[in-house]
Amino acid sequence: MQNIFFDVDGVMRMLDTEVLGKQASRWELKVKGQYFVDYVSDNLHLLLTAPESEYCSVLKLWYEAFGPSEVTFLTCQPKTWQAFTTYWLKRRFPESKIIFVTKPEEKLSLIHHSNALLVEDYPNFSSYKNIILVDRVYNRHIDSPLLRVKKPADLLQVLVRMTDTGTEGVCNG
């Protein structure tokens, strides 16, 4: 089976909804005069109270069906966030693996080096090769991702195809 990584914020956890009361329509935004990351860094409890995304239930099914060895989170987070994010994830996926990076492009290096796929929402990568893009308003300008999923059933279908056909099923999506 193809290795697949899952991003956290915007894919599994809705930090924007916790902070703004709704999904963000832009990637770069300010909250009460602060950049989003700075605002959350000053209010770290938000990392614990943010709700699950609509895709989290799909990953829970995947986790139960195939076990924790098939669930690896790959997330770009400030160091001060990491313990809070780990706690949030481990409550939902107790034995999953979490990889933290400090720059988004490090994710690309990791997935390309390991020939893996990444379920992601980030709108500013230099390449979308090996990215399964979770559709959000702020990333709709991206023309040609490997695959764009617009609802949880789409992601489930991709994951099921991966178990049956490997990467070929994803590329034909």
Buried (B, 14 or more C-beta within 10 A) or exposed (E): EBBBBBBBBBBBBBBBBBBBEEEBEEBEBEBEEEEBEEBBBEBBEBBEEBEBBBBBEBBBEBBEEEEEEBBBBBBBBBEEBBEBBBEBBEEBBEEBBBEBBEEBBBBBEBBEEEEBBBBBBBBEBEEBEBBBBBBBEBBEEBEEBBBBBEEBEBBBBBBEBBBEEEBEBBEEE
